[in-house]
């Protein structure tokens, strides 16, 4: 359950909702729906399984209103069909609710308060809307108080962003959140709510934050904020500078290919943003001071961001001499290792909205530990709540499978490690000619993306048929193998695994059959020979082997040769052929490259 | 290339070699071969692809001799056919060589010295034997000097255990090693060499170590040891107490099932070996002192041992308050993170022979850092070379897929953590009633193995058809998921992956299709609800879900309920159904459960 949007006070409500949902589709596309009404008692509910385009096609001209709510779903409870699509509503058809998050105690609430009530869906959301109705109708509470009572009954480990409508107060959006993101958008003569700023960007660039455990009442001409005990709160709005047209895919068949091709430009943009005219990295001294005072860097990330963290950790250790470990957000959130006495937390999140990472950040802030978010989205939740932010400057990433955000994350980590290492007077950092290397890398990326046809042919030859595949490597090449395998999994549905090449023989090599693809990443002098031995072990068992190799380590029969760069920076190049292999495998199978099944771009549930 | 054996001075040579090879089959079974000769110039070479039983069937009565060498192979270079099987020999059929290891610079040696020589196989080993012949025949060197010259030409990153025979000195075994294991066996009136003590146990219990970079000449009545510069060395022999009959599978169809069933007995044996009559754990005070003086424990392991280390790390952190991290041997060997100032190294290896781990231990010993090996094999290489040893007392583990050694490793880690925690006066350790818990666990294991029929039915229903599967869990349940998935991979060839359940949605969930099996391990109070939510997310996408749950967390429709024990010890129970699921899946497919394709029990190459 992932993207929500609401509007009140505008007769273009339906199109405002649809446009907002399209911008939120990265949060899930299992089903979608809207509810709109007006002052005269007309109202309409339309829901469809699948993409927003299905919903849009189902809208007839009579569907219109002055206010409404919309939802695009990533299924957590119940199959992604029309019945389970949002908005959900009470059996008397008075209350309508959209929800992003998970109510952990919904079964218990259902058993305790809603015995005998008939449910149309299997969702936790329907329990909430039926419960509000119950308190209003049976207990004679007013809507606001009923909602407040429900919010207090929801267990604190639950997550939600709610927008509730009551047919009897058609111009009012009742809004609340815990953990899940939600913003108010302040427009001219009308108002909105949405899961992110981008969902409202066509209507306004002025927004207001909502904190956890507040009830916000949004009307066409005013917005009031209350705590659960009734205390009213004032809050300033803020403006965001975003270009809605940057998210256009132009002549590309898919966003993913466009975003792969944008990587050289992103590298150059980062050089421009982060280096001064003396080729020195520019990072806030306060940030460097906070990091220098810490004794251990904990990098927190999920999925691709976790993989980017694995590369970054090596840089902070080698260039700065600061012990650094990398942790999966959802694991770290519920079980920390023994922490050092002066921890510094570095969050990696393309969207800045990853719920698993935010769970960790809440804990970090409770301890007043310093933190940094490296993200692509300014003013995103993780950016607002961390002590420091560094931006990726990668431009909107629309394809679900991350490409340019991964390489931008690595480049920003390198810039930060270089700056911190210099701040700490480390020789390794002073000798690290990063600005020049990033230029070389931008050109190297370009040369790889220019050889698309060769990579397409390899994808077709090695990956079009098998159901499984392996990427192997040692050290930093292993970290890249994890990301490379994830790309292949995400969009081509090949069950790929990234493996430390020395570890394969301790069990997993049993899966190698005749023609199983094994792709080796070989960029490190010290381990190149060992990885080649491991590759031969798989070849002895019939594997179809393929290599991605740095030029100076290349043999005659290697498949993909990448330019030579500093050993710490090879992932910026070695991952690019892997991105293209995944892209062409998916394309060759006729799949929707940008929107793979089951996934959402930004995972805002735990 | 993995198990070697040699004998000189006994007319039962052929059967001694065959019996030795059978005991070495755990090191690989891609192909096997023997070479025998006698004083009168008769000699025989027999090789077959596949198991030792193929070789045995090919032996005719005239194949006999007074001395010989044998080999069972795990293929690293070249496909596992008869041509690539050992022994390899020179083109003039004078020299015969068996080899365990990898010669990294064999291509270079071939190009430099053996231009124009015709090769029968694709192996590195044949290069070595042809090279010895070249130096003897063309350069007129004697055999010993020729071998010494070759040994000096081999690059230091290579690994080998060699046994070489020269037709013109039929009673002599020329033996040398680097990294790969090799022992001399001292018999009555004859002598042997072998990759481990077990391979010679039917003939003797008295052995002599061979160090790296020594040339050892074994004759029927004497053994001489020289360094490469010709210096002679004296060495004492040692005795090993082993029971050759413990490795008999009795009425079981496969060793694996027998070994799964032995786990309760192993738990009881560990209680008996490690606890005194006051229920206090007995661990050498010197070991506890060395650990107490360290500031960080580094656990090193590969495959299943790595997974056991993940469990142990939590125990050392929670019961002792000592920061502990776990590392894959083959990764740590070539790239260490920044180490603490007083590291302590804990090696986990069932066989005590894992080459990847030994590579790390060599480095550790160069720095004089304290170390402990937890192993099933007394006097194994890792046991001899580490500062301390704790034994698993699990009895011989013959099936390639480890079961009782994994649970024994976890139990010994728990005993050590309890002892260390008490030594450090930690409350958590003092309150940890381990002896009683291990008794409960032994009974719990028994109750799970008693319900084999239920688990067989689940394996047949969920796992017999799909090509892929997932195990998911959080925290310690994630660690078990990794091991559970590895079991399934190793013996049933289902591409299984163990996943942190919160991480699945960050990409890998794209692989979930209708009826993909997803097995959740749920034993931890804090995360049980979250894992169930993640399981529902997969069910929404059509997954066939199956649960392994601690009794107090069980719901009505859970599949496998395990008894309640301390949260740190749940892996000892939750892994048992996973072992049985893997076993019955493999059995149902008609596979060789004990000897899965491509694998070897003990991985003695890197």
Interface residues (C-beta under 8 A of the other chain):
Chain A: X75 X76 X77 X78 X79 X80 X102 X104 X157 X302 X303 X304 X306 X313 X317 X321 X322 X323 X325 X328 X329 X330 X331 X333 X334 X335 X337 X338 X356 X401 X467 X468 X474 X475 X478 X486 X489 X490 X491 X493 X495 X497 X500 X501 X502 X503 X505 X506 X507 X508 X509 X510 X511 X512 X513 X526 X527 X529 X530 X533 X536 X537 X540 X541 X542 X596 X597 X598 X599 X600 X603 X605 X606
Chain B: X75 X76 X77 X78 X79 X80 X102 X104 X157 X302 X303 X304 X306 X317 X321 X322 X323 X325 X328 X329 X330 X331 X333 X334 X335 X337 X338 X356 X401 X467 X468 X474 X475 X478 X486 X489 X490 X491 X493 X495 X497 X500 X501 X502 X503 X505 X506 X507 X508 X509 X510 X511 X512 X513 X526 X527 X529 X530 X533 X536 X537 X540 X541 X542 X596 X597 X598 X599 X600 X603 X605 X606
